[in-house]
Amino acid sequence: MNKFLSTVLAGVAGGLVTIGANQFVFNNNEPVVTQTTAAPTAKHVNFNYGGAPPAFDFTKAAERSMPAVVHIKATESREAAVERQKKSNSAFRYFFGDSYDSYAQPRSGSGSGVIYSSDGYILTNNHVVDFATEFEVTLYDNREFKARLVGKDENTDMAVIKIEAKDLPVIELGDSDEVKVGEWALAVGNPFDLTSTVTAGIISAKSRDINIIKKGLAIESFIQTDAAVNPGNSGGALVDINGKLVGINSAIATPTGTFAGYAFAIPVNLARKIADDLIKYGTFKRAYLGVDIAAMDTYLAEELAVSFTKGVAVVGLDPQGSAAQAGIVEKDIITKINGKTVTSTSELREMIGRSTIGETVNLTIVRSGSESSIPVRLRSRNID
């Protein structure tokens, strides 16, 4: 057990003795008293920090968001478990022959979801529902419904399920672009099957890429928070101080499997685009820029022989991609998309990911020291 040495430093503040002194001068045998003036006191600088910080009262945010967050129980069917066992366990076949039915155990798990529409569309994470074929949803008022899978996208860890109900409480959507580091945030969900749990923290960072989605086309641009998130919170709501949805809780970074101060949520501006596509098409219709990119730093600037600039550098291109077709070339440095500053690869992927196929975006680039704007019409990965 580590021992920590605590050292207490005591400082003694000495009082400043008045420096006035009396000088006696004898003139005509009468003492004349003269007194020196005291040194001027230091001037204090007053800073205006604005109004008082808001009171730590999260009751309104909790009241507005909790009714729209649900508990999801996901279960694998017996048939699906048998098929999974056949595909994944050749050693099982060696020892037990074809008797999978007796040994295949259906998986089950639970998570959270956010009511997206009053007629029963619910947002959650792909990893909450990916393995399952049967879903049971419990609302805030304890009503229970069977649900069906509408669509899922493993590259963003988003999914949508549907229950047959009307007049459900719908969460109000916020704007994740406007979220600022240091703002208060609440995580609402069902950790460890403890329903309707609210925890508070702050926005710790934005546009985090933690390499948790092990796919080549992954979009990771998480909002990081220190609001406590644990297993079961996945798919639940991250809301602002007004109870507006700013993210879908998706992951934690931890050495123990439980909360250690680092939680990550999919920004609502991205989640909304994915959800709308899943509801309309059953799949995420993703725009394809067709670039390999790297965040600018001192070393890359030296390699590219340019003065350091913020942005992302184009280090590779798909000749059939949207960028190449619009005239983007290798060593271009993308600094803005539609006027919004880009400082990381995750920011660029998120902004392109929430754009629409056929939409034209304006890329501000630096090429050979000169800045210009290039309109790029976004295409799908399968060129249309």
Helices and strands as residue ranges (DSSP letters): E 22-27, E 30-35, H 59-65, G 66-68, E 69-75, H 78-88, H 90-96, E 108-115, E 121-125, H 126-129, E 134-138, E 144-153, E 158-163, G 176-178, E 184-189, G 191-193, E 197-208, E 222-225, E 237-239, E 245-252, E 263-267, H 268-281, E 291-295, H 298-304, E 312-317, H 322-326, E 333-337, E 340-341, H 345-353, E 360-367, E 370-377
